[in-house]
């Protein structure tokens, strides 16, 4: 699912969300491939579809809270809904290839 074409009007949100850093891996959540989609509805609600590295990720609530805070800091956003999905499950293949190479040496 990652590496899809991002509509130009949403690019700034993807860049913004890469400033949310996974506290265990110290990498932005976009580079990790955790964000699947970002949309802004007409009522100014941001809908962020994402996953976590595992369903039991101890940093999950912190990461979700930071996603909400980053989005709500944008003047055009009034509400945020973070949808956590497990399909497709996250794998290292979802990481930015350069980051994956640095971490895994492949």
C-alpha distances in whole Angstrom, upper triangle without the diagonal:
4,7,7,10,12,15,18,19,17,16,19,18,15,18,20,17,17,21,20,20,20,23,23,21,22,19,17,14,12,13,13,9,10,9,7,9,13,15,19,21,25,26,25,23,19,16,14,11,11,11,14,14,17,18,21,20,24,22,20,23,23,20,19,23,22,19,22,24,23,22,25,27,26,29,27,25,27,25,22,20,17,15,14,12,12,9,7,10,10,11,13,11,8,11,13,14,18,17,16,19,22,21,21,23,21
4,5,9,10,13,16,18,15,14,17,15,12,14,17,14,14,17,17,18,17,21,21,19,19,16,14,12,9,10,10,6,8,8,6,9,12,15,19,21,25,26,24,22,19,16,13,11,10,11,13,14,17,18,21,20,23,21,19,22,22,18,18,22,20,17,20,23,20,20,23,25,24,27,25,24,26,24,21,19,17,16,15,13,14,12,10,11,10,11,11,9,6,8,9,11,14,14,14,17,19,18,19,21,19
4,7,8,12,14,16,14,13,16,15,12,14,17,15,14,18,18,19,19,23,23,20,21,17,15,13,10,10,11,8,11,10,9,10,13,16,19,22,25,27,25,24,20,18,16,14,13,15,17,17,20,22,25,23,26,24,22,25,24,21,21,24,22,19,22,24,22,21,25,25,24,27,26,24,27,26,23,22,20,19,18,17,17,16,13,15,13,14,13,11,8,9,8,10,13,14,14,16,18,19,19,20,19
4,6,9,12,14,12,12,15,15,12,15,17,16,16,20,20,21,21,25,26,23,24,20,17,15,12,13,14,11,13,11,9,9,12,14,17,20,23,25,23,22,19,17,15,13,14,16,18,19,22,23,26,25,28,26,24,26,26,22,22,25,23,20,22,24,22,21,24,25,24,26,24,23,26,25,22,21,19,18,18,17,18,16,14,16,15,16,16,14,11,13,12,14,17,17,18,20,22,22,23,24,22
4,6,9,12,10,10,14,14,12,14,17,16,16,20,21,22,23,27,28,26,25,22,19,17,14,15,17,14,15,13,11,10,12,13,16,19,21,24,22,21,18,17,16,15,16,18,21,22,25,26,29,28,30,28,26,28,28,24,23,26,24,21,23,25,22,20,24,25,22,25,23,22,25,24,22,22,20,20,20,19,21,19,17,20,19,20,20,17,14,16,14,16,18,19,20,22,24,25,26,27,25
4,6,8,7,6,10,10,8,11,14,13,14,17,18,21,22,26,27,25,24,20,17,16,12,14,16,13,15,12,10,8,9,10,13,16,18,21,19,18,15,14,13,13,15,18,20,22,25,26,29,27,29,26,24,26,25,22,21,23,21,18,20,22,19,17,20,21,19,21,19,19,22,21,19,19,18,18,19,19,21,20,18,20,19,21,21,19,16,16,15,17,19,20,21,23,25,25,26,28,26
4,5,6,7,10,11,10,13,15,15,16,19,20,23,25,28,30,28,27,23,20,19,15,18,20,17,18,14,13,10,10,9,11,14,16,19,17,17,15,14,14,15,17,20,23,25,28,29,31,29,32,29,27,28,27,24,23,24,23,19,21,22,19,17,20,21,18,20,17,17,21,20,19,19,19,19,21,21,23,22,21,23,22,24,24,23,19,20,19,21,23,23,25,27,28,29,30,31,30
4,5,5,8,10,10,11,14,15,16,19,20,23,25,29,30,28,27,24,20,19,16,18,21,19,20,16,16,13,12,11,13,15,17,20,17,18,16,16,16,18,19,22,25,27,30,31,33,31,33,30,28,29,28,25,24,25,23,20,21,22,19,17,20,20,17,18,16,17,21,21,20,21,21,22,23,24,26,25,24,26,25,26,26,24,21,21,19,22,23,23,25,27,28,29,31,32,31
4,6,7,9,10,12,13,14,16,18,20,23,25,28,31,29,27,24,21,20,17,19,22,20,20,16,16,13,10,9,9,12,13,16,14,15,13,14,15,17,19,22,25,27,30,31,33,31,32,29,27,28,27,24,22,23,21,18,19,20,17,14,17,17,14,15,13,14,17,18,17,18,19,20,23,23,26,26,25,27,26,28,28,26,23,23,21,24,25,25,27,30,30,31,33,34,33
4,6,6,7,9,10,11,13,15,16,19,22,25,27,25,24,21,17,16,13,16,18,16,16,13,12,9,7,7,8,12,14,16,13,13,10,11,11,13,15,19,21,23,26,27,29,27,29,26,23,24,23,20,19,20,18,15,16,17,14,12,15,15,12,14,12,12,16,16,15,16,16,17,19,20,23,22,22,23,22,24,24,23,20,20,19,22,23,23,24,27,28,28,30,31,31
4,5,5,6,9,10,11,13,15,18,20,24,26,24,22,19,15,15,11,14,16,15,16,12,13,11,9,10,12,15,17,19,16,16,13,14,13,15,16,19,21,23,26,27,29,27,28,25,24,24,23,20,19,21,18,15,17,18,14,13,16,16,14,16,15,15,18,19,17,18,18,19,20,21,23,23,22,23,22,23,23,22,18,18,16,19,20,20,22,24,25,25,27,29,28
4,5,5,6,9,10,11,14,17,19,22,25,23,21,18,14,14,12,15,17,16,17,14,15,13,10,11,12,16,17,19,15,16,13,14,13,16,17,20,21,24,27,28,29,27,28,24,23,23,22,19,18,19,16,14,15,15,12,11,14,13,10,13,12,13,17,17,16,18,17,19,21,22,25,25,24,25,23,25,24,24,20,19,18,21,21,20,23,25,25,26,28,30,30
4,5,5,6,9,10,11,15,17,20,23,21,20,17,13,12,10,13,16,14,14,11,12,10,7,9,10,14,16,17,13,13,10,11,10,12,13,17,18,21,24,24,26,23,25,21,20,20,19,15,15,16,13,10,12,12,9,8,11,11,9,12,11,11,14,14,12,14,14,16,17,19,22,22,22,22,21,23,23,22,19,18,17,21,21,20,22,25,25,25,27,29,29
4,5,5,6,9,10,13,15,18,21,19,17,14,10,9,7,10,12,11,11,8,10,9,7,10,12,16,19,20,17,16,12,12,10,12,12,15,16,18,21,23,24,22,23,20,19,19,18,15,15,16,14,11,13,14,11,10,14,14,13,16,15,14,18,17,14,15,14,16,16,18,20,20,19,20,18,19,19,19,15,14,13,17,17,17,19,21,22,22,24,26,25
4,6,5,7,10,12,15,18,20,18,16,13,10,10,8,10,13,13,13,11,13,13,11,14,15,19,21,22,19,18,15,16,13,15,15,17,18,20,23,25,26,23,24,21,20,21,19,16,16,17,14,12,14,14,11,11,15,14,13,16,16,16,19,19,17,18,17,19,19,21,23,23,22,22,20,21,20,20,17,15,13,17,17,16,18,21,20,21,24,25,25
4,5,6,8,11,14,17,19,18,16,13,10,10,9,12,14,14,14,12,14,13,11,14,14,18,20,21,17,16,13,14,12,15,15,17,18,20,23,24,25,22,23,19,18,19,16,14,14,14,11,9,11,11,7,8,11,10,10,13,14,13,16,16,14,16,15,18,19,21,23,24,23,23,21,22,22,22,19,17,16,20,19,18,21,23,22,22,25,27,27
4,5,5,9,11,14,17,16,14,11,8,7,7,10,11,11,10,8,12,11,10,13,14,18,20,21,17,16,12,13,10,12,11,13,14,16,19,20,21,18,19,16,15,15,14,10,11,12,9,7,10,10,7,8,12,12,12,15,15,14,17,16,13,14,12,15,15,17,19,20,20,20,17,19,19,19,16,15,14,18,18,16,18,21,21,20,23,25,26
4,5,7,10,13,15,13,11,8,4,5,5,7,9,10,10,9,12,13,12,16,17,21,24,24,21,19,16,16,13,14,13,14,14,15,19,21,22,18,19,16,15,17,15,11,13,14,11,9,13,13,10,12,15,15,15,19,19,18,20,19,17,17,15,17,17,18,20,21,20,19,17,18,17,17,14,12,11,15,15,13,15,18,17,17,20,22,22
4,6,9,12,14,13,10,9,6,8,8,10,12,13,13,12,16,16,15,18,19,22,25,25,21,20,17,17,15,16,15,16,16,17,20,22,22,19,19,15,16,16,13,11,13,13,9,9,12,11,9,11,14,13,14,17,19,17,20,19,17,18,16,19,19,21,22,24,23,22,19,21,19,21,18,15,15,18,17,15,18,20,19,19,22,24,25
4,7,9,12,12,9,8,5,6,8,10,11,12,11,11,15,15,14,17,19,22,25,24,21,19,16,16,13,15,13,14,13,14,17,19,19,15,16,12,12,12,10,7,9,10,6,7,10,10,8,11,13,13,15,18,19,17,19,18,15,16,14,16,16,18,20,22,21,20,17,19,18,20,17,15,15,19,18,15,18,21,19,18,21,24,25
4,6,9,8,6,5,4,6,9,10,9,12,11,12,16,17,17,21,22,25,28,28,25,23,19,19,16,17,14,14,12,13,16,18,18,14,14,11,12,13,10,8,11,12,9,10,13,13,12,14,17,17,18,22,23,21,23,21,19,19,16,18,17,19,20,22,21,20,16,17,16,18,16,14,14,17,17,13,15,18,16,15,18,21,22
4,6,6,5,5,6,6,10,10,8,11,10,12,16,18,18,22,24,27,30,29,26,24,21,20,16,16,13,12,10,10,13,15,14,11,11,8,9,11,9,7,10,12,10,11,14,15,14,17,19,19,21,25,25,23,25,23,20,19,16,17,16,17,18,20,19,17,14,15,14,17,15,13,14,17,17,13,14,17,16,14,17,20,21
4,6,5,8,9,10,14,14,12,15,13,16,19,21,22,25,27,30,33,32,29,26,23,23,19,20,16,15,12,12,14,16,15,11,10,7,10,11,9,8,12,13,11,13,16,16,16,19,21,21,23,26,28,25,27,25,22,22,19,20,18,20,20,23,22,20,17,18,17,20,18,16,17,20,19,16,17,19,17,15,18,21,23
4,6,8,11,11,15,14,12,15,14,17,20,23,24,27,29,32,35,35,32,29,26,25,21,21,17,15,12,11,13,15,13,10,9,8,11,13,11,11,14,16,14,16,19,19,19,22,24,24,26,30,31,28,30,28,24,24,21,21,19,20,20,22,22,19,16,16,15,18,17,15,17,19,18,15,15,18,16,13,15,18,20
4,5,9,10,13,11,9,13,12,16,19,21,22,26,28,31,35,35,32,29,26,25,21,20,17,15,12,10,13,16,15,12,12,11,13,16,14,12,16,17,16,16,20,20,19,22,24,24,26,30,31,28,30,28,25,25,21,22,19,20,20,22,21,18,14,14,12,15,14,12,14,15,15,11,11,14,12,9,12,15,17
4,7,9,12,11,10,13,13,16,19,21,22,25,27,31,34,34,30,28,25,24,21,21,18,17,14,13,16,19,18,14,14,12,14,16,13,12,15,16,14,15,19,18,17,20,23,22,24,27,29,27,29,27,24,24,21,22,21,22,22,24,23,20,17,17,15,17,16,13,14,16,15,11,13,15,13,11,14,17,19
4,6,8,7,7,10,11,13,16,18,19,23,25,28,31,32,28,26,23,22,18,18,15,15,13,12,16,19,19,15,16,13,14,17,14,12,15,16,14,14,18,18,16,18,21,21,22,26,27,25,27,26,23,23,20,21,19,20,20,22,20,19,15,15,13,15,13,10,10,13,12,8,11,13,11,10,13,16,17
4,5,5,6,9,9,10,14,15,16,19,21,25,28,28,25,23,19,19,15,16,13,13,12,13,16,19,19,16,17,13,14,16,13,10,13,14,12,11,15,15,13,15,18,18,19,22,23,21,24,22,19,20,17,18,17,18,19,21,19,18,15,15,14,15,13,10,10,13,13,10,12,15,14,13,16,18,19
4,5,5,6,5,7,10,12,13,17,19,22,26,26,23,20,17,16,12,12,9,10,9,10,13,16,17,13,15,12,11,14,12,9,10,13,11,9,13,14,12,14,17,18,18,22,22,20,22,20,17,17,14,15,13,15,16,17,16,15,12,13,12,14,11,9,10,14,14,11,13,16,16,14,17,19,20
4,5,5,6,6,9,10,11,15,18,21,24,25,22,20,16,15,12,12,10,11,11,12,16,18,20,17,19,16,15,17,16,12,13,15,13,11,15,16,13,14,18,18,18,22,21,20,22,21,17,17,15,15,15,15,16,17,16,15,12,13,13,13,10,8,8,12,13,11,12,16,16,15,17,20,19
4,5,8,9,11,14,15,18,21,25,28,29,26,24,20,19,16,15,13,13,13,13,16,19,20,17,19,17,16,19,17,14,16,18,16,14,18,19,16,18,21,21,21,25,25,23,26,24,21,21,18,19,17,18,18,18,17,16,12,12,11,11,8,6,5,9,9,7,9,12,12,12,14,16,16
4,6,8,11,14,15,19,22,25,29,29,27,24,21,19,15,14,11,10,10,9,13,16,17,14,16,14,14,17,16,12,14,17,15,14,18,19,17,18,22,22,23,26,26,24,27,25,21,20,17,17,15,15,15,16,14,13,9,9,8,9,7,4,6,9,11,8,8,12,12,11,13,15,15
4,6,7,10,13,17,20,23,26,27,25,22,19,17,13,11,9,9,9,9,13,15,17,15,18,16,14,17,17,13,14,18,16,14,17,19,17,18,21,22,22,26,25,23,25,23,20,19,15,15,13,13,13,13,11,11,8,9,8,8,5,5,7,10,12,10,10,14,15,14,15,17,17
4,6,9,12,15,18,21,25,25,23,20,16,14,10,9,5,5,6,7,11,12,15,12,15,13,11,14,14,10,11,14,13,11,14,17,15,16,19,20,21,24,23,21,23,20,17,15,12,12,10,10,10,12,11,10,7,9,10,11,8,8,11,14,16,13,13,17,18,16,17,20,20
4,6,8,11,15,17,21,22,19,17,13,11,7,6,4,7,9,11,14,15,17,15,18,15,13,15,15,11,11,14,13,10,13,15,14,13,17,18,18,21,20,18,20,18,14,13,10,10,9,10,12,12,12,12,10,13,13,14,10,10,12,15,17,15,16,19,20,19,20,23,22
4,7,10,14,16,20,21,19,17,13,11,8,5,5,8,11,13,15,16,19,17,20,18,16,18,18,15,14,17,16,13,15,18,16,15,19,21,20,23,21,19,21,19,15,14,11,10,10,9,11,10,10,11,10,13,14,14,10,12,13,16,19,17,17,21,22,21,22,25,23
4,7,10,13,16,18,16,14,10,8,6,5,7,10,14,16,18,19,21,20,22,20,17,19,19,16,14,17,16,13,14,17,15,13,17,19,17,20,18,16,18,16,13,12,10,10,11,11,13,13,13,14,14,17,18,17,13,15,16,19,21,20,21,24,25,24,25,28,27
4,7,10,13,15,12,11,7,6,5,6,9,12,15,18,21,21,23,21,23,21,18,19,19,15,14,16,15,11,12,15,13,10,13,15,14,16,14,12,15,13,10,10,9,10,12,13,16,16,16,18,17,20,21,20,16,17,18,21,23,22,23,26,27,26,28,30,29
4,6,10,11,10,8,6,5,7,9,12,16,19,22,24,23,26,24,26,24,21,21,21,18,16,18,17,13,13,16,14,11,13,16,14,15,12,11,13,12,10,10,11,11,14,15,19,18,19,21,20,23,24,24,20,21,21,25,26,25,26,30,30,30,31,34,33
4,7,8,6,6,4,6,9,12,15,18,21,25,26,26,28,27,28,25,22,22,22,20,17,18,17,14,13,15,14,10,12,14,12,12,9,8,10,10,9,10,12,13,17,18,22,22,22,24,24,27,28,27,23,24,24,28,29,28,29,33,33,33,35,37,36
4,5,5,5,6,8,11,13,17,20,23,27,28,27,30,29,30,28,24,24,24,22,19,20,20,17,15,17,17,13,14,16,14,14,11,9,10,10,10,11,13,14,18,19,23,23,24,26,26,29,30,30,26,27,27,31,32,31,33,36,36,36,38,40,39
4,5,7,9,11,15,17,21,24,27,31,32,31,33,32,33,31,28,27,27,25,22,23,23,20,18,20,19,15,15,18,15,14,11,10,11,11,13,14,17,18,21,23,27,27,27,29,30,33,34,33,30,31,31,34,36,35,36,39,40,39,41,43,42
4,6,9,11,15,17,21,24,27,31,32,30,32,31,32,30,27,25,26,24,21,21,21,19,16,18,18,14,14,16,14,13,10,9,8,9,11,12,16,17,21,23,27,27,28,30,30,33,35,35,31,32,32,36,37,36,37,40,41,40,42,44,44
4,6,9,13,16,19,22,25,28,30,29,31,29,30,27,25,23,23,22,19,18,18,16,13,15,14,11,10,13,10,10,7,5,5,7,9,11,14,16,20,22,26,26,27,29,28,31,33,32,29,29,29,33,34,33,34,37,38,37,39,41,41
4,6,10,13,16,19,22,25,26,25,27,26,27,24,21,20,20,19,16,16,16,13,11,13,13,10,9,13,11,12,9,6,6,4,5,7,10,12,16,18,22,23,24,25,25,29,30,30,26,27,27,31,32,31,32,36,36,35,37,39,39
4,6,10,13,16,19,22,24,23,25,23,24,22,19,18,18,16,13,14,14,10,9,11,11,7,8,12,10,12,9,6,8,6,5,6,8,10,14,16,20,21,21,22,22,25,26,26,23,23,24,27,29,27,28,32,32,31,33,36,35
4,6,10,13,16,20,21,20,22,21,23,20,17,17,18,15,12,14,14,11,10,13,13,10,11,15,14,15,13,10,11,9,6,5,6,7,11,13,16,17,18,19,19,22,24,24,20,21,22,26,28,26,27,30,31,30,31,34,33
4,6,10,13,16,18,17,20,18,20,17,14,14,15,12,10,12,12,8,9,12,11,9,12,15,14,17,15,12,14,11,8,6,5,6,8,10,14,15,15,16,16,19,20,21,17,18,19,22,24,22,23,27,27,26,28,30,30
4,7,11,14,15,15,18,17,19,17,14,15,16,13,11,14,14,11,12,15,15,13,15,18,18,20,19,16,17,14,11,8,6,5,6,7,10,11,12,13,13,16,18,18,15,16,18,21,23,21,22,25,26,25,26,29,28
4,7,10,12,12,15,13,16,14,11,13,14,11,9,13,13,10,12,15,15,14,17,19,19,22,21,18,19,17,13,11,7,6,5,6,8,10,10,10,10,13,15,15,12,13,15,19,21,19,19,22,23,21,23,26,25
4,7,8,8,11,10,13,12,9,12,13,10,10,13,14,12,14,17,17,17,19,22,22,25,24,21,23,19,16,13,10,8,5,5,6,8,9,8,7,10,13,14,11,12,15,18,20,18,17,21,22,20,21,24,23
4,5,7,9,7,10,9,7,10,11,9,9,13,13,12,15,17,17,18,20,22,23,27,26,23,24,21,18,16,12,11,8,8,8,11,11,8,7,10,12,14,11,12,15,18,20,17,16,20,20,18,19,22,22
4,7,8,7,10,10,9,13,13,11,13,16,16,15,18,20,20,21,24,25,26,30,30,27,28,25,21,19,16,15,11,11,9,12,11,8,6,7,9,12,10,11,14,16,18,15,14,17,18,15,15,19,19
4,5,5,9,10,9,12,14,13,14,17,18,17,20,22,22,23,25,27,29,32,32,28,29,26,22,20,16,15,11,11,9,12,12,8,7,9,12,14,13,14,18,20,22,19,17,21,21,18,18,22,22
4,6,9,10,8,11,14,13,13,16,18,17,19,22,23,23,25,27,29,32,31,28,28,25,21,18,15,13,10,9,8,11,12,9,10,12,15,17,16,17,21,23,25,22,21,24,25,21,22,25,25
4,6,9,8,10,13,13,14,16,18,18,20,22,23,24,26,28,30,33,33,29,29,26,23,20,17,16,12,13,12,15,16,13,13,15,17,20,19,19,23,25,26,23,22,25,25,22,22,26,26
4,5,5,9,10,10,11,14,15,15,18,19,20,22,23,25,27,30,31,27,28,25,21,19,16,15,12,13,12,16,16,13,12,14,15,18,17,17,20,22,23,20,19,23,22,19,20,24,24
4,6,8,9,10,11,13,14,16,17,19,20,22,23,25,27,30,31,28,28,25,22,20,17,17,14,16,16,19,20,17,15,17,18,21,20,20,23,25,26,22,22,25,24,20,22,26,27
4,6,5,6,9,10,11,12,14,15,17,19,20,21,24,27,28,25,25,22,19,18,15,16,14,16,16,19,20,17,15,17,18,21,19,18,20,23,24,20,20,23,22,19,21,25,26
4,5,5,6,8,10,11,12,14,15,17,18,20,22,25,26,22,23,20,16,15,12,12,10,12,13,16,17,15,13,16,17,20,18,17,20,23,24,21,21,24,23,21,22,26,27
4,6,5,6,9,10,11,12,14,16,16,18,21,24,24,21,21,18,15,14,11,12,11,14,15,19,20,18,17,20,21,23,21,21,23,26,27,24,24,27,27,24,26,29,30
4,6,5,6,9,10,10,12,14,15,16,19,22,23,20,20,18,15,15,13,15,13,17,18,21,22,20,18,20,21,23,21,20,22,25,25,22,23,26,25,22,25,28,29
4,5,5,6,9,10,11,12,14,15,18,21,22,19,19,17,14,14,11,13,11,14,16,19,19,17,15,18,18,20,18,17,18,22,22,19,20,23,22,20,23,26,27
4,5,5,6,9,10,11,12,14,16,19,20,16,17,14,10,10,7,9,9,12,15,17,18,17,16,19,20,22,19,18,20,24,25,22,22,26,25,23,25,29,29
4,5,5,6,9,10,10,12,15,18,19,15,15,13,10,11,9,12,12,16,18,21,22,21,19,22,23,25,22,21,23,26,27,24,25,28,27,26,28,31,32
4,5,5,6,8,10,10,13,16,17,15,16,14,11,12,11,14,14,17,19,22,22,21,19,22,22,24,21,20,21,24,24,21,23,26,25,23,26,29,30
4,6,5,6,9,10,12,15,15,12,14,12,9,10,8,11,12,15,17,20,20,19,18,20,21,22,19,18,19,23,23,21,22,26,25,23,26,29,29
4,6,5,6,9,10,13,14,10,11,9,6,8,7,11,13,16,19,21,22,22,20,23,24,26,22,22,23,26,27,24,26,29,29,27,30,33,33
4,5,5,6,9,12,13,11,11,10,9,11,11,15,16,20,22,25,25,25,23,26,26,28,24,23,24,28,27,25,27,30,29,28,31,33,34
4,6,5,7,11,12,10,12,11,10,12,12,15,17,20,23,24,24,24,22,25,25,26,22,21,21,25,25,23,25,28,27,26,29,31,32
4,5,6,9,9,7,9,8,7,10,10,14,16,19,22,23,24,24,22,25,26,26,23,22,22,26,26,24,26,29,29,28,31,33,33
4,5,7,8,6,6,7,7,10,12,15,18,21,24,26,27,27,26,28,29,30,26,25,26,30,30,28,30,33,32,31,34,36,37
4,6,9,8,9,10,11,14,15,19,21,24,27,29,29,29,27,30,30,31,27,26,26,30,29,27,30,33,31,31,34,36,37
4,6,6,8,10,11,14,15,19,21,24,27,29,29,29,28,30,30,31,27,26,25,29,29,27,30,33,32,32,35,37,37
4,6,8,11,12,16,18,21,24,27,30,31,32,32,31,34,34,34,30,30,29,33,33,31,34,36,36,36,38,40,41
4,7,10,11,15,17,20,23,25,29,30,30,31,30,33,33,33,29,29,28,32,32,31,34,36,36,36,38,40,40
4,6,7,11,13,16,19,22,26,27,27,28,27,30,31,31,27,27,27,31,31,30,32,35,35,34,37,39,39
4,7,10,13,17,20,23,26,28,29,29,29,32,33,34,30,30,30,34,34,33,35,38,37,37,39,42,42
4,7,10,13,16,19,23,24,26,26,26,29,31,31,28,28,29,32,33,31,33,36,36,35,37,40,40
4,6,10,13,16,19,21,22,23,22,26,27,28,24,24,25,29,30,28,29,33,33,31,33,36,36
4,6,10,13,16,18,19,20,20,24,25,26,23,23,25,28,30,28,29,32,32,31,33,35,35
4,6,10,13,15,16,17,16,20,22,23,19,20,22,25,27,25,25,29,29,27,29,32,32
4,6,10,12,13,14,15,18,21,21,18,20,22,25,27,25,25,29,29,27,28,32,31
4,7,9,11,11,12,15,18,19,16,18,20,23,25,23,23,26,27,25,26,29,29
4,6,8,8,10,13,16,17,14,17,20,22,25,23,22,26,27,24,25,28,27
4,6,5,8,11,14,15,13,16,19,21,24,22,21,24,25,23,23,26,25
3,5,8,11,15,14,13,16,19,21,24,22,21,24,26,24,23,26,25
4,6,9,12,12,10,14,16,18,21,20,18,22,24,22,21,24,22
4,6,10,11,10,13,16,18,21,19,17,20,22,19,19,22,21
4,7,8,7,9,13,14,17,15,13,17,18,16,16,19,18
4,5,6,8,11,12,15,13,11,14,16,13,12,15,14
4,5,6,9,9,12,10,7,10,12,10,9,12,11
4,5,8,8,11,10,8,10,13,12,11,13,11
4,7,8,11,10,9,12,14,13,13,15,14
4,6,8,7,6,9,11,10,11,13,12
4,6,5,6,9,10,11,12,13,12
4,5,5,6,9,10,10,10,9
4,5,5,6,9,10,10,9
4,5,5,6,8,9,10
4,5,5,6,7,7
4,6,5,5,5
4,6,5,8
4,6,8
4,6
4
